[in-house]
Amino acid sequence: MNPTNPNKLEVKQNPPPPELIHSLRLKARQIRRNVLLMAKGKGEDYVGQGLGAADILTVLYFHEMRFDPHRLDWPDRDRFLLSTGHYSIVLFATLTELGVFPPEELSSYGADGSRFEMSACETTPGVEITGGSLGHGLSQAVGMALGSRLSGRKFRVFNFLSDGELQEGATWEAAMAAAHYKLDHLIALVDINNMQADGKTSDVMTIEPVIDKWRAFGWHAQRIDGNSLEELLIAFQTARSIQNQPKVILCYTLMGKGVPLIEQKPKAHFIRVEPHEWDFALRQLEESKV
Ligand SMILES: Cc1ncc(C[n+]2csc(CCOP(=O)(O)OP(=O)(O)O)c2C)c(N)n1
């Protein structure tokens, strides 16, 4: 048994092929580049979250989800719900990489009239819910997963939430309902970057031992390095093999991953970077190994 990931049901998975890791790494790098280009246009943003969560969205959209960027209204598509609306930058960066939006649109991020709003709204193509009122995404995901079952379509629902959202009671009401209804086509992804608006999550109100909490609520829970493409691929593979329980993947990530200038910011929840520093940040990304 892996001591950092003591799953109730131990499932042996084959290591992902190196070619797959290589192609996903290139996509993740391009998504991070898109994030920086969007933030550069705005001058300030939730850029640390975007860089930190880029690997999760890469594996989801380029490998795991049943998703066709040319048929956004395909009724059988897997649903990605961005509960954390303020992470919109990484969703738009990913959808642009998938060809849903032209790259020229990136610089409009956050401007009046842009489709790229700082908190994602369902009026933008590819965005399933209007998130951002934090703590409500998992309830919406439970409703959609029940809808999937009732309609017989069998699409899966992926709900992306943050460690800060685990401090909200509504999240746990939804968790209880999901286990009650045995929603095994619901997968929650928690971005645990140990940061929230007022400082470190571990200082404001710790969520640990968080894996035990999810298990106590009846979920299959895994804890992984959310910046490891290998661990993400294996966790999704494991999640697919589990039945009769909703699943959560606790993704421990580094805010600003791939750009030391941003990784090292102490108050990384919402950052401003001097205009000349954006090009430095882009160079740092090129030089980094992520
Ligand atoms: C219900 C609600 N309360 C407060 C806010 C304001 N707010 C926006 S982001 C944020 C921080 C949430 O924590 P987390 O997502 O873990 O922070 P991050 O990782 O982005 O630093 C807060 C409190 C909100 N959007 N919704």
Ligand as a Chemical Component Dictionary entry (heavy atoms), coordinates in Angstrom:
data_LIG
# 
_chem_comp.id                   LIG 
_chem_comp.type                 NON-POLYMER 
_chem_comp.pdbx_formal_charge   1 
_chem_comp.three_letter_code    LIG 
# 
loop_
_chem_comp_atom.comp_id 
_chem_comp_atom.atom_id 
_chem_comp_atom.alt_atom_id 
_chem_comp_atom.type_symbol 
_chem_comp_atom.charge 
_chem_comp_atom.model_Cartn_x 
_chem_comp_atom.model_Cartn_y 
_chem_comp_atom.model_Cartn_z 
_chem_comp_atom.pdbx_ordinal 
LIG C1  C1  C 0 -19.673 32.697 -1.144 1  
LIG C2  C2  C 0 -18.438 33.520 -1.447 2  
LIG N1  N1  N 0 -17.799 34.152 -0.425 3  
LIG C3  C3  C 0 -16.686 34.898 -0.694 4  
LIG C4  C4  C 0 -16.222 35.037 -1.969 5  
LIG C5  C5  C 0 -15.018 35.921 -2.258 6  
LIG N2  N2  N 1 -13.852 35.112 -2.619 7  
LIG C6  C6  C 0 -13.423 34.996 -3.901 8  
LIG S1  S1  S 0 -12.110 33.963 -4.070 9  
LIG C7  C7  C 0 -12.091 33.649 -2.404 10 
LIG C8  C8  C 0 -11.090 32.680 -1.815 11 
LIG C9  C9  C 0 -11.608 31.294 -1.745 12 
LIG O1  O1  O 0 -10.652 30.332 -1.334 13 
LIG P1  P1  P 0 -9.778  29.542 -2.400 14 
LIG O2  O2  O 0 -10.530 29.354 -3.633 15 
LIG O3  O3  O 0 -9.233  28.348 -1.711 16 
LIG O4  O4  O 0 -8.611  30.585 -2.637 17 
LIG P2  P2  P 0 -7.433  30.590 -3.742 18 
LIG O5  O5  O 0 -6.906  29.215 -3.874 19 
LIG O6  O6  O 0 -8.031  31.129 -4.991 20 
LIG O7  O7  O 0 -6.422  31.556 -3.141 21 
LIG C10 C10 C 0 -13.092 34.347 -1.752 22 
LIG C11 C11 C 0 -13.334 34.308 -0.283 23 
LIG C12 C12 C 0 -16.940 34.383 -2.987 24 
LIG N3  N3  N 0 -16.543 34.462 -4.285 25 
LIG N4  N4  N 0 -18.020 33.625 -2.716 26 
# 
loop_
_chem_comp_bond.comp_id 
_chem_comp_bond.atom_id_1 
_chem_comp_bond.atom_id_2 
_chem_comp_bond.value_order 
_chem_comp_bond.pdbx_ordinal 
LIG C1  C2  SING 1  
LIG C2  N1  SING 2  
LIG C2  N4  DOUB 3  
LIG N1  C3  DOUB 4  
LIG C3  C4  SING 5  
LIG C4  C5  SING 6  
LIG C4  C12 DOUB 7  
LIG C5  N2  SING 8  
LIG N2  C6  DOUB 9  
LIG N2  C10 SING 10 
LIG C6  S1  SING 11 
LIG S1  C7  SING 12 
LIG C7  C8  SING 13 
LIG C7  C10 DOUB 14 
LIG C8  C9  SING 15 
LIG C9  O1  SING 16 
LIG O1  P1  SING 17 
LIG P1  O2  DOUB 18 
LIG P1  O3  SING 19 
LIG P1  O4  SING 20 
LIG O4  P2  SING 21 
LIG P2  O5  DOUB 22 
LIG P2  O6  SING 23 
LIG P2  O7  SING 24 
LIG C10 C11 SING 25 
LIG C12 N3  SING 26 
LIG C12 N4  SING 27 
# 
